[in-house]
Amino acid sequence: MASRSSDVRPKIKLRSTAGTGHTYISMKNRRNTPDRIVLRKYDPVVRRHVEFREER
């Protein structure tokens, strides 16, 4: 069985840049996107869309 560190599709945490501490859990393909992901998603704490950045 493959180890977690060498997974092609690891689980990642997306943390809000609004400083609310809200996170989303997602998966990404490490071969297609080796850099950190930045997505614009809804933050229910501030009730608007903000950027969410991948944290490791």
trRosetta pair geometry for C-beta under 8 A, 3 or more apart (Angstrom, degrees):
i j d omega theta_ij theta_ji phi_ij phi_ji
2 6 5.8 -116 -178 83 103 103
2 7 6.4 125 122 -86 124 62
3 6 5.2 69 65 21 88 99
3 7 7.7 -115 100 -38 48 75
4 7 5.8 -21 -160 -23 40 116
4 10 7.1 87 176 -120 75 102
7 10 4.5 126 79 -72 119 75
7 30 7.4 123 102 -8 64 131
8 29 6.3 -4 153 -147 87 71
8 30 5.7 -137 -161 36 44 100
8 31 6.1 -12 -155 -17 99 105
9 27 4.9 35 169 171 98 119
9 28 6.8 -175 -145 83 65 27
9 29 5.6 -27 -94 -93 83 58
9 30 7.2 -146 -78 -6 30 84
10 27 6.9 180 93 -144 27 77
10 28 7.0 -16 60 53 70 76
10 30 6.4 50 8 -50 99 117
11 25 6.1 -4 -173 -174 108 100
11 26 7.4 154 -154 85 62 28
11 27 5.6 -49 -98 -91 52 77
12 25 7.5 158 80 -155 41 54
12 26 5.7 -25 62 70 89 78
12 27 6.9 133 12 -115 84 26
12 28 5.6 6 0 4 135 109
12 37 7.0 104 110 29 159 122
12 54 5.1 -25 172 -142 134 106
12 55 7.7 145 -178 54 86 47
12 56 7.6 -43 -136 -90 90 63
13 23 5.1 -18 -170 -167 100 129
13 24 7.5 146 -161 75 52 44
13 25 6.1 -30 -103 -100 62 65
13 54 7.2 119 75 -153 51 56
13 55 5.1 -36 83 57 104 94
14 23 6.2 145 73 -160 51 68
14 24 4.4 -12 57 58 111 94
14 25 7.6 -162 16 -76 82 18
14 26 6.0 28 -18 11 118 116
14 37 7.1 -58 -99 92 107 110
14 39 6.3 -27 -144 42 147 113
14 41 6.9 73 127 18 142 145
14 52 3.9 51 162 149 108 122
14 53 6.8 156 -153 71 69 19
14 54 6.0 -39 -98 -87 68 53
14 55 7.6 150 -113 8 20 80
15 21 7.4 -37 -155 -146 100 33
15 22 7.6 141 -152 82 55 45
15 23 5.1 -28 -95 -99 65 90
15 52 6.4 160 71 -158 22 80
15 53 6.2 -31 60 63 78 73
15 55 5.0 26 0 -15 121 127
16 19 7.2 -87 108 10 99 21
16 20 5.1 -9 82 45 148 95
16 21 7.0 -19 44 32 110 13
16 22 4.6 45 -17 58 133 88
16 23 7.2 -119 -11 -74 80 45
16 43 4.9 81 -121 -106 138 128
16 45 7.5 -164 45 36 175 121
16 50 5.7 59 -157 87 93 129
16 51 7.9 122 -154 86 51 47
16 52 5.6 -41 -90 -102 46 81
17 50 5.8 -149 54 155 86 113
17 51 4.7 9 14 77 135 91
17 52 6.9 -150 -12 -92 84 29
17 53 6.0 74 -63 -8 102 105
18 22 7.8 10 55 30 109 108
18 43 5.4 165 22 101 142 176
18 45 7.3 177 95 77 132 111
18 46 5.1 -100 167 -10 159 149
18 50 4.6 -61 -41 -135 110 176
20 43 5.9 130 34 -179 146 126
20 45 3.9 155 -162 73 148 152
20 46 6.0 -136 -53 -26 140 97
21 45 7.8 74 50 -32 73 165
22 43 5.3 146 57 -144 147 88
22 44 6.7 158 -123 40 155 78
22 45 5.4 -161 -40 -6 128 119
23 52 7.9 124 -136 -152 48 119
24 41 6.2 -32 -19 115 150 168
24 52 6.2 20 23 -176 114 162
26 37 8.0 -80 82 79 135 155
28 32 7.9 -129 171 66 84 96
28 33 5.5 -75 176 68 122 123
28 37 5.9 -162 -89 -36 152 140
28 54 7.6 -32 -11 -104 150 143
29 32 4.3 41 95 24 118 108
29 33 6.3 95 71 22 72 87
30 33 7.2 -84 -127 69 22 61
30 34 6.1 54 -178 -101 66 63
31 34 7.4 1 -139 -60 14 88
33 37 6.2 43 151 -76 143 97
36 53 6.5 30 148 -175 122 88
36 54 4.3 -157 -163 60 87 115
36 56 7.8 -100 -103 -35 111 104
37 53 7.5 164 90 -153 54 45
37 54 4.5 86 44 -37 77 123
38 51 5.6 -6 -175 -169 100 112
38 52 7.2 161 -156 79 51 46
38 53 5.2 -13 -105 -103 81 73
38 54 7.3 -99 -64 -2 48 82
39 51 7.3 147 81 -153 31 60
39 52 5.2 -19 67 59 83 98
40 49 5.4 47 166 166 95 112
40 50 7.1 -150 -146 114 70 16
40 51 5.6 -42 -94 -94 68 57
40 52 7.4 157 -105 12 17 80
41 49 6.6 -158 115 -144 13 82
41 50 7.5 -30 65 63 56 57
41 52 4.9 -10 30 -5 113 131
42 48 7.4 -140 -141 137 67 16
42 49 5.4 -50 -89 -92 56 70
43 46 5.0 25 101 38 118 95
43 47 7.4 -72 92 -24 70 17
43 48 6.6 -6 52 66 92 53
43 49 7.3 133 8 -125 79 21
43 50 4.9 -4 -8 25 130 113
43 52 7.8 161 -68 -69 98 101
44 47 6.4 25 -158 -83 39 58
46 50 6.7 51 61 -28 137 132
